[in-house]
């Protein structure tokens, strides 16, 4: 009889793609430490705990869980939605930022921004205004609609909502939960939003824009930070 331990998968906290201090002065070091090492880590821990009783779901990615909440038992559904959302959103956020200047949009992405917003500065204004209007905690996004000719839109979600659940493909995201900015900006959310643009990783936004033309399954392949590891 095989008495070897049963292996199963678990969600893991992705490493930051840069040092905690790398986004200074736009995002302060202490905020990055707490945001990634504490807040994001807690969502991963709670997601794994919520799935503990459901081995068939432990093998699924966080994105799959968000897209298939009807397959999650009702007793765990809210916890899975909140914590999978927190995990997915934060994993995207870390890659949406880069040390130094991320440059500006170019090529097909720049053309789409000009077509749908009238230019980069108008996109920034729309994005900042949407983030300022979020009541309580949430996120602000640049997305590509999967209908309406694939137009770019700015949307906001409350809590840890993700526009993928409304059929949109996220290209860029910023966090407007207070833990993302309060140590540096206190209650001045507009200052945080306006000062965030110098660290936007436009090459990553362009990569996601290119992937948005792929099939639904292919769009999410290779999304770093959302992998599962097998444990004993």
N, C-alpha and C positions, 0 to 999 in steps of 0.2 A: 504494500500500500504506500502511496506517495504522501509523505508527511511534510513535504516542503511547504513553506509559507505561501499563501495565496497572494499573488501580485495584483495591484490595482493602480489606477492612475490618479493623480491629484493635480490640481491647478497650482501654479507656482508664480511667485512674484518676479517679474522681469527685472533685470538689472537696468539701472539708468544708462542711457547711451553716452553719458558725460558725467563729470564730477558734480557733486551737489552745489559747488560754488561756481560752476561754469556759466550760469545764466546771470550772474551779477553784472550790473546793478539792477537789472530789470526784475529778476526774481531772486530774492535774497536766500542765502545759504540755509538759514534756520528753517525757513518755510519749506525748502526743498527736502530737507531731512525729515521733517514731520510729515510732509505731504506724501512722499514716496515710502519711507521706511515705516511709518506708523499707519496713516490713513489707508493707503493702497494695500498695504500688507494685511490690514484688518479685514478688508473686503475679500481677499483671497482666502484667508483663514475661515471666515464665516461661510463662504461659498462651499469650501470643502466640508465643513461641518453640516451644512444643509443637505449635502448629497450623501452623507455617510450611510444612510439607511437604504440607498437606492443604487446598488452596484451597476445597474444597466445605464444609469445616467453619469456615473463617475468617469466613463470613457468618452464623454461628449465634451466638445470645446465650449467655452463660455459663449461664443457667438451662436453656436448651434442651440444652446439652451435658450437664449433670448429669442431666437427665431421659431422655437418650438415649445413655448411655454405651455401649450395645451397638452403636451406629453409629460409634463412635470406634475406629480401628485399635488392636489390642492393644498395639502398640509405643508408642503415645502415651497409652493409656488412663489409666494411673496418674498421669502428670504432669497430664493434663487434669482428672481428678477432683480431685486435690489443689489445683491452682491455680485452677480454676474455683470450687471450693468456698471457697477463701480469699477470692476476689474477691467472690462473692455474699454470703458471711457478713459480711464487713467492710462492704460497701456497705449492708447492712441495719442493721448496728450503728450506723453514723454517724447514720442517720435515726431510730434508736430512742432517741437522746439529744437533749437540748435544754438550752440555758443557763437558769439560774434554775430555777424550779419548773415541772415539767410538769403540775402539778395532780394530780388523781386520776381514775380511770375514772368515766365517767358513762353514762347511758342504757343501751342494749342490752348494751354491753360490761360495765358494772358489774353488770347483772342476771345475765349469764352467769358472771361471776366468783363472785358470791354463790351461784348455783346449783351450780357445779361444785367450788368450794373452800370455801364457807362464808364468804367475804368476802375483802377485799384483804389483810389482815394474814396470813391463813392461806395465801393465794397466795404472798406474799413469803417466808414461812417455807419452804414447799415448794420454791420456786425456789432459795432460798439453799442449802438442804440438798442439792438435786440438783447445784448448782454445786460445792459443797464436796467432793462424792463423786467427781467426775470424776477418774480416775486419769491423771496426766500432763497432756496438753494437750487442750482441747476447748471445747465451747460448751454453754450452758444456754438453753432455749427455753420460751416459752409458745406453744403451737400450738393450732389448731383441727383436730380429727380430721375427715377427710372421710367417715368412717363413724361408727357409734355415735351417731347423732343430732347430729353436729357438736359434741360436747362439747369443752371446753377441757382440755388436759393440759399438764403440765410434763414435758419430756423433755431428755435430755442426749445429746450426740454427741461422739465422740472425733475427734481430728485436725481436719479441716475438713469433717466430715460435716454434712449438712443434712437436717432431717426431711422436706423436700419429697420426698426419695427414698424415704421410707416412706409417702407418700401423705398427709402432714399439711401444713397451710398455716401457715407461721410468722407469728406476730403480734408477738413480742418476743424479743430475743436479747441475751445478754451473753457476752463473750469471757472464758474462763478459761485461755487460754494465759498463761504467765508474762510475756510481753512486754506484756500489757495492764495489769499492776499492779505489777511487781516493783520498779521504781524508787521508788515511793512506799511500798508495803506489804511489800516483801521477800517472805518466805514466808507472810505472813499473808493468805491468800486469803479467809477468812471476813470479815476487816475490809473488804476491798475489796468483796465482795458486799453486805454489810450497808450500806455507805456509798454504794452506787451508786444507790439508789432516788430520791434527790432530783433526778436528771437524766433520769429516764425520761420519754420524750415520749408521754404518754398519748393525745393527739389522733392521733398517728401509729398507735398500737396500735389505736385505734378505727377509723381509716380502713382498716387492714388487715382488721379484723374484719368491716367492712361488705363489703369486696371478697371475703371468703371465701364469700359466698353466690353469687357469679357463676360462670360456666362456667370450666372449667379454663384455657382460653386467656385469658379476660378477667381472671382473678385477677392475672396477672403483667404486664398491660399498664401501661405508665407507671411501672414500678419504676425510679425514678431511680438513676443511677450504674451501670446495667448496659447502657448503650447501646454501639453500635459506631460508629466513625467511619471514613469512607472516605478512604484515602490513595493517593497515586500512588507 
